Amino acid sequence: MLLKNNAPSNDDINEFLSLIKFRLPEGFIEFYRETNGSDISTEENYYILWPINEMIMLNKDYEVEEFAPRFFLFGSNGGGTAFAIDKETSHIFELPFIGMSNEDAEFRCTRFSDFIK
């Protein structure tokens, strides 16, 4: 099940793109042009994808730059796992919120469309 938020404005997207200094995974912005984050649930998993206009602040709040500077968080499983973009490769990884570090990242996929399937 996919529960989408209302689409962000072009200004929100352009502001976000102007603030990040890395390449996003293929399909990321296309997804966010249609929805400003979402909740996705399957029989096995639950995903909370944060609104684009909250991601930068949430990364600051979670002190990602201090603990896992190679990554940029964009959501979570609603529990102890964060979903992140590797700023060097644009690949998608999982990171634990507690004990967050570059070394604890686990590769998920290369394209955003594969992630949301």
Biopython code that builds the backbone (N, CA, C, O; Angstrom):
import numpy as np
from Bio.PDB.StructureBuilder import StructureBuilder

atoms = [
    (1, "MET", "N", (0.846, -1.178, 0.000)),
    (1, "MET", "CA", (0.000, 0.000, 0.000)),
    (1, "MET", "C", (0.892, 1.242, 0.000)),
    (1, "MET", "O", (1.880, 1.312, 0.730)),
    (2, "LEU", "N", (0.533, 2.199, -0.815)),
    (2, "LEU", "CA", (1.289, 3.446, -0.924)),
    (2, "LEU", "C", (0.383, 4.604, -0.540)),
    (2, "LEU", "O", (-0.637, 4.842, -1.187)),
    (3, "LEU", "N", (0.751, 5.318, 0.504)),
    (3, "LEU", "CA", (0.019, 6.506, 0.948)),
    (3, "LEU", "C", (0.898, 7.708, 0.649)),
    (3, "LEU", "O", (1.914, 7.922, 1.310)),
    (4, "LYS", "N", (0.504, 8.496, -0.355)),
    (4, "LYS", "CA", (1.314, 9.629, -0.804)),
    (4, "LYS", "C", (0.877, 10.923, -0.131)),
    (4, "LYS", "O", (-0.295, 11.110, 0.196)),
    (5, "ASN", "N", (1.845, 11.808, 0.069)),
    (5, "ASN", "CA", (1.548, 13.179, 0.480)),
    (5, "ASN", "C", (1.252, 13.999, -0.778)),
    (5, "ASN", "O", (1.479, 13.528, -1.893)),
    (6, "ASN", "N", (0.757, 15.198, -0.607)),
    (6, "ASN", "CA", (0.555, 16.092, -1.752)),
    (6, "ASN", "C", (1.903, 16.441, -2.365)),
    (6, "ASN", "O", (2.898, 16.575, -1.654)),
    (7, "ALA", "N", (1.935, 16.586, -3.673)),
    (7, "ALA", "CA", (3.177, 16.893, -4.391)),
    (7, "ALA", "C", (3.776, 18.213, -3.902)),
    (7, "ALA", "O", (3.039, 19.144, -3.574)),
    (8, "PRO", "N", (5.107, 18.298, -3.853)),
    (8, "PRO", "CA", (5.742, 19.552, -3.458)),
    (8, "PRO", "C", (5.661, 20.569, -4.585)),
    (8, "PRO", "O", (5.413, 20.214, -5.737)),
    (9, "SER", "N", (5.869, 21.819, -4.251)),
    (9, "SER", "CA", (5.897, 22.852, -5.283)),
    (9, "SER", "C", (7.227, 22.776, -6.029)),
    (9, "SER", "O", (8.190, 22.187, -5.536)),
    (10, "ASN", "N", (7.275, 23.365, -7.200)),
    (10, "ASN", "CA", (8.542, 23.455, -7.940)),
    (10, "ASN", "C", (9.575, 24.237, -7.129)),
    (10, "ASN", "O", (10.766, 23.930, -7.177)),
    (11, "ASP", "N", (9.118, 25.249, -6.382)),
    (11, "ASP", "CA", (10.037, 26.020, -5.528)),
    (11, "ASP", "C", (10.668, 25.135, -4.460)),
    (11, "ASP", "O", (11.863, 25.245, -4.187)),
    (12, "ASP", "N", (9.858, 24.245, -3.848)),
    (12, "ASP", "CA", (10.391, 23.328, -2.831)),
    (12, "ASP", "C", (11.461, 22.419, -3.439)),
    (12, "ASP", "O", (12.521, 22.220, -2.846)),
    (13, "ILE", "N", (11.185, 21.876, -4.606)),
    (13, "ILE", "CA", (12.146, 20.988, -5.267)),
    (13, "ILE", "C", (13.405, 21.750, -5.645)),
    (13, "ILE", "O", (14.515, 21.282, -5.390)),
    (14, "ASN", "N", (13.244, 22.919, -6.251)),
    (14, "ASN", "CA", (14.413, 23.706, -6.653)),
    (14, "ASN", "C", (15.258, 24.139, -5.458)),
    (14, "ASN", "O", (16.486, 24.143, -5.540)),
    (15, "GLU", "N", (14.615, 24.502, -4.354)),
    (15, "GLU", "CA", (15.365, 24.876, -3.151)),
    (15, "GLU", "C", (16.152, 23.680, -2.626)),
    (15, "GLU", "O", (17.328, 23.812, -2.286)),
    (16, "PHE", "N", (15.514, 22.516, -2.560)),
    (16, "PHE", "CA", (16.196, 21.302, -2.111)),
    (16, "PHE", "C", (17.406, 21.007, -3.001)),
    (16, "PHE", "O", (18.499, 20.750, -2.496)),
    (17, "LEU", "N", (17.217, 21.044, -4.309)),
    (17, "LEU", "CA", (18.313, 20.755, -5.243)),
    (17, "LEU", "C", (19.451, 21.760, -5.122)),
    (17, "LEU", "O", (20.612, 21.414, -5.337)),
    (18, "SER", "N", (19.123, 22.999, -4.778)),
    (18, "SER", "CA", (20.177, 24.010, -4.637)),
    (18, "SER", "C", (20.990, 23.820, -3.351)),
    (18, "SER", "O", (22.118, 24.305, -3.254)),
    (19, "LEU", "N", (20.423, 23.118, -2.367)),
    (19, "LEU", "CA", (21.089, 22.948, -1.080)),
    (19, "LEU", "C", (21.941, 21.684, -0.987)),
    (19, "LEU", "O", (22.855, 21.611, -0.166)),
    (20, "ILE", "N", (21.650, 20.703, -1.813)),
    (20, "ILE", "CA", (22.445, 19.471, -1.744)),
    (20, "ILE", "C", (23.624, 19.578, -2.701)),
    (20, "ILE", "O", (23.563, 20.283, -3.709)),
    (21, "LYS", "N", (24.686, 18.876, -2.373)),
    (21, "LYS", "CA", (25.924, 18.931, -3.167)),
    (21, "LYS", "C", (26.327, 17.535, -3.630)),
    (21, "LYS", "O", (27.512, 17.204, -3.650)),
    (22, "PHE", "N", (25.355, 16.726, -3.998)),
    (22, "PHE", "CA", (25.619, 15.367, -4.455)),
    (22, "PHE", "C", (24.534, 14.966, -5.458)),
    (22, "PHE", "O", (23.486, 15.604, -5.555)),
    (23, "ARG", "N", (24.811, 13.906, -6.191)),
    (23, "ARG", "CA", (23.891, 13.399, -7.211)),
    (23, "ARG", "C", (22.882, 12.455, -6.561)),
    (23, "ARG", "O", (23.251, 11.605, -5.751)),
    (24, "LEU", "N", (21.618, 12.607, -6.916)),
    (24, "LEU", "CA", (20.554, 11.771, -6.375)),
    (24, "LEU", "C", (20.416, 10.485, -7.195)),
    (24, "LEU", "O", (20.792, 10.454, -8.367)),
    (25, "PRO", "N", (19.882, 9.428, -6.584)),
    (25, "PRO", "CA", (19.682, 8.193, -7.336)),
    (25, "PRO", "C", (18.677, 8.389, -8.465)),
    (25, "PRO", "O", (17.779, 9.227, -8.386)),
    (26, "GLU", "N", (18.852, 7.604, -9.501)),
    (26, "GLU", "CA", (17.930, 7.644, -10.637)),
    (26, "GLU", "C", (16.506, 7.393, -10.143)),
    (26, "GLU", "O", (16.255, 6.422, -9.429)),
    (27, "GLY", "N", (15.585, 8.261, -10.522)),
    (27, "GLY", "CA", (14.180, 8.131, -10.168)),
    (27, "GLY", "C", (13.760, 8.873, -8.909)),
    (27, "GLY", "O", (12.565, 8.957, -8.625)),
    (28, "PHE", "N", (14.707, 9.414, -8.145)),
    (28, "PHE", "CA", (14.379, 10.074, -6.884)),
    (28, "PHE", "C", (13.516, 11.316, -7.110)),
    (28, "PHE", "O", (12.414, 11.413, -6.570)),
    (29, "ILE", "N", (14.006, 12.248, -7.892)),
    (29, "ILE", "CA", (13.259, 13.500, -8.107)),
    (29, "ILE", "C", (11.954, 13.236, -8.854)),
    (29, "ILE", "O", (10.950, 13.894, -8.580)),
    (30, "GLU", "N", (11.947, 12.302, -9.777)),
    (30, "GLU", "CA", (10.707, 11.973, -10.485)),
    (30, "GLU", "C", (9.637, 11.510, -9.499)),
    (30, "GLU", "O", (8.478, 11.908, -9.611)),
    (31, "PHE", "N", (10.015, 10.679, -8.541)),
    (31, "PHE", "CA", (9.077, 10.231, -7.512)),
    (31, "PHE", "C", (8.595, 11.414, -6.676)),
    (31, "PHE", "O", (7.400, 11.541, -6.408)),
    (32, "TYR", "N", (9.515, 12.271, -6.268)),
    (32, "TYR", "CA", (9.159, 13.401, -5.411)),
    (32, "TYR", "C", (8.398, 14.500, -6.145)),
    (32, "TYR", "O", (7.754, 15.323, -5.494)),
    (33, "ARG", "N", (8.447, 14.545, -7.443)),
    (33, "ARG", "CA", (7.615, 15.502, -8.183)),
    (33, "ARG", "C", (6.143, 15.129, -8.080)),
    (33, "ARG", "O", (5.272, 15.990, -8.208)),
    (34, "GLU", "N", (5.861, 13.843, -7.846)),
    (34, "GLU", "CA", (4.485, 13.360, -7.735)),
    (34, "GLU", "C", (3.982, 13.327, -6.299)),
    (34, "GLU", "O", (2.780, 13.431, -6.055)),
    (35, "THR", "N", (4.890, 13.184, -5.360)),
    (35, "THR", "CA", (4.500, 13.077, -3.961)),
    (35, "THR", "C", (5.596, 13.663, -3.089)),
    (35, "THR", "O", (6.779, 13.511, -3.395)),
    (36, "ASN", "N", (5.235, 14.303, -2.054)),
    (36, "ASN", "CA", (6.209, 14.897, -1.135)),
    (36, "ASN", "C", (6.438, 13.941, 0.032)),
    (36, "ASN", "O", (6.098, 14.235, 1.178)),
    (37, "GLY", "N", (7.023, 12.792, -0.291)),
    (37, "GLY", "CA", (7.202, 11.746, 0.699)),
    (37, "GLY", "C", (5.980, 10.842, 0.715)),
    (37, "GLY", "O", (4.962, 11.147, 0.095)),
    (38, "SER", "N", (6.088, 9.738, 1.423)),
    (38, "SER", "CA", (4.976, 8.800, 1.478)),
    (38, "SER", "C", (5.228, 7.754, 2.542)),
    (38, "SER", "O", (6.330, 7.636, 3.078)),
    (39, "ASP", "N", (4.193, 7.002, 2.835)),
    (39, "ASP", "CA", (4.291, 5.811, 3.667)),
    (39, "ASP", "C", (3.989, 4.628, 2.753)),
    (39, "ASP", "O", (2.975, 4.612, 2.054)),
    (40, "ILE", "N", (4.874, 3.644, 2.767)),
    (40, "ILE", "CA", (4.708, 2.466, 1.925)),
    (40, "ILE", "C", (4.734, 1.259, 2.852)),
    (40, "ILE", "O", (5.660, 1.090, 3.645)),
    (41, "SER", "N", (3.702, 0.419, 2.744)),
    (41, "SER", "CA", (3.698, -0.787, 3.565)),
    (41, "SER", "C", (3.460, -2.006, 2.687)),
    (41, "SER", "O", (2.649, -1.990, 1.761)),
    (42, "THR", "N", (4.196, -3.058, 3.009)),
    (42, "THR", "CA", (4.027, -4.357, 2.369)),
    (42, "THR", "C", (3.826, -5.366, 3.495)),
    (42, "THR", "O", (3.829, -4.998, 4.670)),
    (43, "GLU", "N", (3.653, -6.618, 3.144)),
    (43, "GLU", "CA", (3.513, -7.635, 4.183)),
    (43, "GLU", "C", (4.772, -7.735, 5.036)),
    (43, "GLU", "O", (4.696, -8.042, 6.226)),
    (44, "GLU", "N", (5.939, -7.475, 4.428)),
    (44, "GLU", "CA", (7.202, -7.639, 5.130)),
    (44, "GLU", "C", (7.801, -6.338, 5.665)),
    (44, "GLU", "O", (8.557, -6.372, 6.636)),
    (45, "ASN", "N", (7.484, -5.193, 5.056)),
    (45, "ASN", "CA", (8.209, -3.965, 5.363)),
    (45, "ASN", "C", (7.300, -2.751, 5.482)),
    (45, "ASN", "O", (6.164, -2.740, 5.008)),
    (46, "TYR", "N", (7.848, -1.726, 6.136)),
    (46, "TYR", "CA", (7.186, -0.437, 6.252)),
    (46, "TYR", "C", (8.227, 0.639, 5.991)),
    (46, "TYR", "O", (9.318, 0.598, 6.560)),
    (47, "TYR", "N", (7.899, 1.605, 5.132)),
    (47, "TYR", "CA", (8.824, 2.670, 4.764)),
    (47, "TYR", "C", (8.145, 4.018, 4.963)),
    (47, "TYR", "O", (7.012, 4.223, 4.529)),
    (48, "ILE", "N", (8.846, 4.930, 5.620)),
    (48, "ILE", "CA", (8.401, 6.315, 5.737)),
    (48, "ILE", "C", (9.404, 7.152, 4.953)),
    (48, "ILE", "O", (10.562, 7.271, 5.353)),
    (49, "LEU", "N", (8.966, 7.728, 3.844)),
    (49, "LEU", "CA", (9.828, 8.594, 3.035)),
    (49, "LEU", "C", (9.489, 10.030, 3.397)),
    (49, "LEU", "O", (8.358, 10.484, 3.225)),
    (50, "TRP", "N", (10.487, 10.727, 3.898)),
    (50, "TRP", "CA", (10.278, 12.063, 4.437)),
    (50, "TRP", "C", (9.943, 13.083, 3.358)),
    (50, "TRP", "O", (10.389, 12.950, 2.218)),
    (51, "PRO", "N", (9.154, 14.107, 3.709)),
    (51, "PRO", "CA", (8.897, 15.203, 2.771)),
    (51, "PRO", "C", (10.204, 15.898, 2.370)),
    (51, "PRO", "O", (11.109, 16.068, 3.186)),
    (52, "ILE", "N", (10.277, 16.284, 1.125)),
    (52, "ILE", "CA", (11.508, 16.872, 0.578)),
    (52, "ILE", "C", (11.899, 18.155, 1.300)),
    (52, "ILE", "O", (13.084, 18.464, 1.419)),
    (53, "ASN", "N", (10.916, 18.898, 1.780)),
    (53, "ASN", "CA", (11.217, 20.159, 2.467)),
    (53, "ASN", "C", (11.578, 19.954, 3.941)),
    (53, "ASN", "O", (11.805, 20.930, 4.656)),
    (54, "GLU", "N", (11.636, 18.696, 4.407)),
    (54, "GLU", "CA", (12.044, 18.404, 5.784)),
    (54, "GLU", "C", (13.353, 17.612, 5.860)),
    (54, "GLU", "O", (13.942, 17.503, 6.935)),
    (55, "MET", "N", (13.809, 17.064, 4.743)),
    (55, "MET", "CA", (14.977, 16.174, 4.750)),
    (55, "MET", "C", (16.242, 16.824, 5.285)),
    (55, "MET", "O", (16.951, 16.223, 6.092)),
    (56, "ILE", "N", (16.530, 18.022, 4.856)),
    (56, "ILE", "CA", (17.779, 18.672, 5.273)),
    (56, "ILE", "C", (17.763, 18.926, 6.779)),
    (56, "ILE", "O", (18.768, 18.694, 7.451)),
    (57, "MET", "N", (16.656, 19.393, 7.309)),
    (57, "MET", "CA", (16.557, 19.632, 8.747)),
    (57, "MET", "C", (16.637, 18.319, 9.521)),
    (57, "MET", "O", (17.283, 18.260, 10.567)),
    (58, "LEU", "N", (15.996, 17.276, 9.028)),
    (58, "LEU", "CA", (16.063, 15.990, 9.727)),
    (58, "LEU", "C", (17.479, 15.427, 9.719)),
    (58, "LEU", "O", (17.892, 14.813, 10.702)),
    (59, "ASN", "N", (18.227, 15.617, 8.647)),
    (59, "ASN", "CA", (19.626, 15.186, 8.620)),
    (59, "ASN", "C", (20.442, 15.940, 9.661)),
    (59, "ASN", "O", (21.325, 15.363, 10.296)),
    (60, "LYS", "N", (20.151, 17.232, 9.839)),
    (60, "LYS", "CA", (20.834, 18.004, 10.888)),
    (60, "LYS", "C", (20.425, 17.507, 12.267)),
    (60, "LYS", "O", (21.271, 17.339, 13.145)),
    (61, "ASP", "N", (19.121, 17.268, 12.462)),
    (61, "ASP", "CA", (18.628, 16.804, 13.763)),
    (61, "ASP", "C", (19.244, 15.463, 14.158)),
    (61, "ASP", "O", (19.552, 15.243, 15.329)),
    (62, "TYR", "N", (19.424, 14.572, 13.189)),
    (62, "TYR", "CA", (20.019, 13.259, 13.452)),
    (62, "TYR", "C", (21.550, 13.294, 13.442)),
    (62, "TYR", "O", (22.194, 12.265, 13.641)),
    (63, "GLU", "N", (22.132, 14.472, 13.211)),
    (63, "GLU", "CA", (23.579, 14.673, 13.214)),
    (63, "GLU", "C", (24.300, 13.710, 12.260)),
    (63, "GLU", "O", (25.352, 13.160, 12.586)),
    (64, "VAL", "N", (23.716, 13.527, 11.098)),
    (64, "VAL", "CA", (24.267, 12.608, 10.107)),
    (64, "VAL", "C", (25.659, 13.051, 9.671)),
    (64, "VAL", "O", (26.545, 12.216, 9.493)),
    (65, "GLU", "N", (25.855, 14.328, 9.500)),
    (65, "GLU", "CA", (27.161, 14.835, 9.058)),
    (65, "GLU", "C", (28.268, 14.478, 10.049)),
    (65, "GLU", "O", (29.420, 14.301, 9.653)),
    (66, "GLU", "N", (27.930, 14.371, 11.317)),
    (66, "GLU", "CA", (28.919, 13.998, 12.334)),
    (66, "GLU", "C", (29.173, 12.495, 12.371)),
    (66, "GLU", "O", (30.321, 12.057, 12.441)),
    (67, "PHE", "N", (28.096, 11.703, 12.324)),
    (67, "PHE", "CA", (28.222, 10.262, 12.535)),
    (67, "PHE", "C", (28.404, 9.445, 11.252)),
    (67, "PHE", "O", (29.082, 8.417, 11.271)),
    (68, "ALA", "N", (27.818, 9.880, 10.156)),
    (68, "ALA", "CA", (27.913, 9.149, 8.883)),
    (68, "ALA", "C", (27.967, 10.158, 7.738)),
    (68, "ALA", "O", (27.039, 10.231, 6.933)),
    (69, "PRO", "N", (29.052, 10.937, 7.661)),
    (69, "PRO", "CA", (29.112, 12.059, 6.718)),
    (69, "PRO", "C", (29.034, 11.676, 5.243)),
    (69, "PRO", "O", (28.792, 12.538, 4.399)),
    (70, "ARG", "N", (29.230, 10.422, 4.924)),
    (70, "ARG", "CA", (29.135, 9.982, 3.531)),
    (70, "ARG", "C", (27.678, 9.858, 3.072)),
    (70, "ARG", "O", (27.420, 9.691, 1.880)),
    (71, "PHE", "N", (26.726, 9.939, 4.007)),
    (71, "PHE", "CA", (25.328, 9.645, 3.695)),
    (71, "PHE", "C", (24.389, 10.817, 3.927)),
    (71, "PHE", "O", (24.686, 11.749, 4.675)),
    (72, "PHE", "N", (23.237, 10.736, 3.251)),
    (72, "PHE", "CA", (22.145, 11.690, 3.404)),
    (72, "PHE", "C", (20.869, 10.873, 3.596)),
    (72, "PHE", "O", (20.493, 10.101, 2.713)),
    (73, "LEU", "N", (20.204, 11.033, 4.734)),
    (73, "LEU", "CA", (18.997, 10.272, 5.038)),
    (73, "LEU", "C", (17.780, 10.844, 4.323)),
    (73, "LEU", "O", (17.647, 12.057, 4.157)),
    (74, "PHE", "N", (16.891, 9.937, 3.901)),
    (74, "PHE", "CA", (15.647, 10.380, 3.265)),
    (74, "PHE", "C", (14.416, 9.683, 3.832)),
    (74, "PHE", "O", (13.302, 9.942, 3.374)),
    (75, "GLY", "N", (14.588, 8.813, 4.809)),
    (75, "GLY", "CA", (13.438, 8.141, 5.399)),
    (75, "GLY", "C", (13.862, 7.086, 6.391)),
    (75, "GLY", "O", (15.035, 6.971, 6.745)),
    (76, "SER", "N", (12.861, 6.301, 6.842)),
    (76, "SER", "CA", (13.135, 5.250, 7.819)),
    (76, "SER", "C", (12.101, 4.140, 7.692)),
    (76, "SER", "O", (11.162, 4.219, 6.900)),
    (77, "ASN", "N", (12.306, 3.100, 8.500)),
    (77, "ASN", "CA", (11.326, 2.017, 8.552)),
    (77, "ASN", "C", (10.346, 2.215, 9.705)),
    (77, "ASN", "O", (9.577, 1.312, 10.035)),
    (78, "GLY", "N", (10.376, 3.390, 10.310)),
    (78, "GLY", "CA", (9.515, 3.672, 11.444)),
    (78, "GLY", "C", (10.080, 3.137, 12.749)),
    (78, "GLY", "O", (9.463, 3.284, 13.804)),
    (79, "GLY", "N", (11.247, 2.521, 12.680)),
    (79, "GLY", "CA", (11.905, 1.967, 13.858)),
    (79, "GLY", "C", (13.346, 2.430, 13.917)),
    (79, "GLY", "O", (13.616, 3.631, 13.886)),
    (80, "GLY", "N", (14.270, 1.492, 14.000)),
    (80, "GLY", "CA", (15.670, 1.819, 14.199)),
    (80, "GLY", "C", (16.512, 1.925, 12.951)),
    (80, "GLY", "O", (17.730, 2.082, 13.040)),
    (81, "THR", "N", (15.886, 1.843, 11.776)),
    (81, "THR", "CA", (16.648, 1.843, 10.529)),
    (81, "THR", "C", (16.328, 3.067, 9.679)),
    (81, "THR", "O", (15.164, 3.402, 9.457)),
    (82, "ALA", "N", (17.387, 3.727, 9.208)),
    (82, "ALA", "CA", (17.254, 4.873, 8.304)),
    (82, "ALA", "C", (17.581, 4.429, 6.888)),
    (82, "ALA", "O", (18.363, 3.501, 6.683)),
    (83, "PHE", "N", (16.978, 5.097, 5.913)),
    (83, "PHE", "CA", (17.300, 4.895, 4.506)),
    (83, "PHE", "C", (18.120, 6.091, 4.049)),
    (83, "PHE", "O", (17.779, 7.237, 4.340)),
    (84, "ALA", "N", (19.202, 5.815, 3.332)),
    (84, "ALA", "CA", (20.169, 6.864, 3.035)),
    (84, "ALA", "C", (20.701, 6.765, 1.617)),
    (84, "ALA", "O", (20.722, 5.697, 1.006)),
    (85, "ILE", "N", (21.129, 7.914, 1.115)),
    (85, "ILE", "CA", (21.804, 8.022, -0.174)),
    (85, "ILE", "C", (23.294, 8.186, 0.102)),
    (85, "ILE", "O", (23.699, 9.031, 0.900)),
    (86, "ASP", "N", (24.097, 7.374, -0.559)),
    (86, "ASP", "CA", (25.548, 7.525, -0.488)),
    (86, "ASP", "C", (25.905, 8.722, -1.367)),
    (86, "ASP", "O", (25.667, 8.695, -2.575)),
    (87, "LYS", "N", (26.465, 9.757, -0.779)),
    (87, "LYS", "CA", (26.765, 10.988, -1.514)),
    (87, "LYS", "C", (27.883, 10.805, -2.529)),
    (87, "LYS", "O", (28.037, 11.642, -3.418)),
    (88, "GLU", "N", (28.668, 9.739, -2.427)),
    (88, "GLU", "CA", (29.743, 9.483, -3.391)),
    (88, "GLU", "C", (29.246, 8.721, -4.620)),
    (88, "GLU", "O", (29.707, 8.976, -5.733)),
    (89, "THR", "N", (28.302, 7.783, -4.428)),
    (89, "THR", "CA", (27.863, 6.916, -5.529)),
    (89, "THR", "C", (26.413, 7.126, -5.939)),
    (89, "THR", "O", (26.022, 6.703, -7.027)),
    (90, "SER", "N", (25.614, 7.759, -5.111)),
    (90, "SER", "CA", (24.164, 7.934, -5.224)),
    (90, "SER", "C", (23.397, 6.620, -5.038)),
    (90, "SER", "O", (22.216, 6.547, -5.376)),
    (91, "HIS", "N", (24.046, 5.594, -4.510)),
    (91, "HIS", "CA", (23.373, 4.333, -4.210)),
    (91, "HIS", "C", (22.600, 4.458, -2.900)),
    (91, "HIS", "O", (22.869, 5.338, -2.083)),
    (92, "ILE", "N", (21.643, 3.566, -2.723)),
    (92, "ILE", "CA", (20.782, 3.602, -1.542)),
    (92, "ILE", "C", (21.229, 2.531, -0.550)),
    (92, "ILE", "O", (21.493, 1.387, -0.918)),
    (93, "PHE", "N", (21.306, 2.939, 0.723)),
    (93, "PHE", "CA", (21.759, 2.074, 1.806)),
    (93, "PHE", "C", (20.789, 2.144, 2.977)),
    (93, "PHE", "O", (19.938, 3.032, 3.042)),
    (94, "GLU", "N", (20.927, 1.200, 3.898)),
    (94, "GLU", "CA", (20.268, 1.252, 5.200)),
    (94, "GLU", "C", (21.336, 1.539, 6.242)),
    (94, "GLU", "O", (22.464, 1.054, 6.148)),
    (95, "LEU", "N", (20.962, 2.337, 7.242)),
    (95, "LEU", "CA", (21.856, 2.654, 8.362)),
    (95, "LEU", "C", (21.072, 2.529, 9.664)),
    (95, "LEU", "O", (19.890, 2.869, 9.700)),
    (96, "PRO", "N", (21.699, 2.052, 10.725)),
    (96, "PRO", "CA", (21.010, 2.081, 12.017)),
    (96, "PRO", "C", (21.021, 3.511, 12.570)),
    (96, "PRO", "O", (22.023, 4.216, 12.451)),
    (97, "PHE", "N", (19.920, 3.930, 13.167)),
    (97, "PHE", "CA", (19.914, 5.246, 13.815)),
    (97, "PHE", "C", (20.857, 5.258, 15.012)),
    (97, "PHE", "O", (21.579, 6.230, 15.234)),
    (98, "ILE", "N", (20.846, 4.174, 15.779)),
    (98, "ILE", "CA", (21.728, 4.079, 16.939)),
    (98, "ILE", "C", (23.000, 3.365, 16.488)),
    (98, "ILE", "O", (22.954, 2.247, 15.974)),
    (99, "GLY", "N", (24.116, 4.021, 16.689)),
    (99, "GLY", "CA", (25.376, 3.482, 16.200)),
    (99, "GLY", "C", (25.616, 3.834, 14.745)),
    (99, "GLY", "O", (26.387, 3.163, 14.059)),
    (100, "MET", "N", (24.955, 4.890, 14.269)),
    (100, "MET", "CA", (25.080, 5.310, 12.882)),
    (100, "MET", "C", (26.535, 5.612, 12.545)),
    (100, "MET", "O", (27.215, 6.357, 13.251)),
    (101, "SER", "N", (26.998, 5.012, 11.443)),
    (101, "SER", "CA", (28.343, 5.294, 10.957)),
    (101, "SER", "C", (28.446, 4.865, 9.502)),
    (101, "SER", "O", (27.635, 4.075, 9.019)),
    (102, "ASN", "N", (29.437, 5.384, 8.815)),
    (102, "ASN", "CA", (29.674, 4.969, 7.434)),
    (102, "ASN", "C", (29.894, 3.463, 7.351)),
    (102, "ASN", "O", (29.446, 2.822, 6.401)),
    (103, "GLU", "N", (30.581, 2.897, 8.337)),
    (103, "GLU", "CA", (30.941, 1.485, 8.329)),
    (103, "GLU", "C", (29.737, 0.562, 8.507)),
    (103, "GLU", "O", (29.773, -0.585, 8.062)),
    (104, "ASP", "N", (28.669, 1.045, 9.151)),
    (104, "ASP", "CA", (27.504, 0.199, 9.412)),
    (104, "ASP", "C", (26.454, 0.238, 8.310)),
    (104, "ASP", "O", (25.390, -0.364, 8.451)),
    (105, "ALA", "N", (26.734, 0.928, 7.233)),
    (105, "ALA", "CA", (25.783, 1.035, 6.129)),
    (105, "ALA", "C", (25.699, -0.285, 5.364)),
    (105, "ALA", "O", (26.712, -0.943, 5.127)),
    (106, "GLU", "N", (24.475, -0.660, 4.980)),
    (106, "GLU", "CA", (24.249, -1.864, 4.182)),
    (106, "GLU", "C", (23.612, -1.466, 2.860)),
    (106, "GLU", "O", (22.583, -0.791, 2.831)),
    (107, "PHE", "N", (24.237, -1.892, 1.765)),
    (107, "PHE", "CA", (23.768, -1.572, 0.421)),
    (107, "PHE", "C", (22.385, -2.162, 0.185)),
    (107, "PHE", "O", (22.111, -3.303, 0.556)),
    (108, "ARG", "N", (21.494, -1.345, -0.454)),
    (108, "ARG", "CA", (20.158, -1.821, -0.857)),
    (108, "ARG", "C", (20.015, -1.907, -2.363)),
    (108, "ARG", "O", (19.659, -2.960, -2.893)),
    (109, "CYS", "N", (20.294, -0.795, -3.073)),
    (109, "CYS", "CA", (20.098, -0.780, -4.521)),
    (109, "CYS", "C", (20.721, 0.483, -5.119)),
    (109, "CYS", "O", (21.177, 1.364, -4.390)),
    (110, "THR", "N", (20.735, 0.561, -6.440)),
    (110, "THR", "CA", (21.322, 1.723, -7.107)),
    (110, "THR", "C", (20.281, 2.729, -7.562)),
    (110, "THR", "O", (20.567, 3.924, -7.627)),
    (111, "ARG", "N", (19.078, 2.267, -7.876)),
    (111, "ARG", "CA", (18.039, 3.180, -8.395)),
    (111, "ARG", "C", (16.901, 3.309, -7.397)),
    (111, "ARG", "O", (16.531, 2.349, -6.720)),
    (112, "PHE", "N", (16.353, 4.518, -7.320)),
    (112, "PHE", "CA", (15.255, 4.773, -6.399)),
    (112, "PHE", "C", (14.016, 3.954, -6.765)),
    (112, "PHE", "O", (13.292, 3.491, -5.883)),
    (113, "SER", "N", (13.775, 3.778, -8.053)),
    (113, "SER", "CA", (12.608, 2.994, -8.479)),
    (113, "SER", "C", (12.700, 1.553, -7.978)),
    (113, "SER", "O", (11.673, 0.951, -7.665)),
    (114, "ASP", "N", (13.904, 0.987, -7.896)),
    (114, "ASP", "CA", (14.071, -0.348, -7.336)),
    (114, "ASP", "C", (13.798, -0.345, -5.832)),
    (114, "ASP", "O", (13.243, -1.301, -5.291)),
    (115, "PHE", "N", (14.186, 0.722, -5.177)),
    (115, "PHE", "CA", (13.964, 0.838, -3.729)),
    (115, "PHE", "C", (12.479, 0.830, -3.402)),
    (115, "PHE", "O", (12.064, 0.131, -2.477)),
    (116, "ILE", "N", (11.668, 1.585, -4.130)),
    (116, "ILE", "CA", (10.250, 1.692, -3.769)),
    (116, "ILE", "C", (9.410, 0.514, -4.246)),
    (116, "ILE", "O", (8.239, 0.399, -3.885)),
    (117, "LYS", "N", (10.003, -0.361, -5.056)),
    (117, "LYS", "CA", (9.273, -1.581, -5.447)),
    (117, "LYS", "C", (9.300, -2.514, -4.286)),
    (117, "LYS", "O", (8.751, -3.613, -4.365)),
]
sb = StructureBuilder()
sb.init_structure("model")
sb.init_model(0)
sb.init_chain("A")
sb.init_seg("    ")
for serial, (resi, resn, name, xyz) in enumerate(atoms, 1):
    if name == "N":
        sb.init_residue(resn, " ", resi, " ")
    sb.init_atom(name, np.array(xyz, "f"), 0.0, 1.0, " ", f" {name:<3s}", serial, name[0])
structure = sb.get_structure()
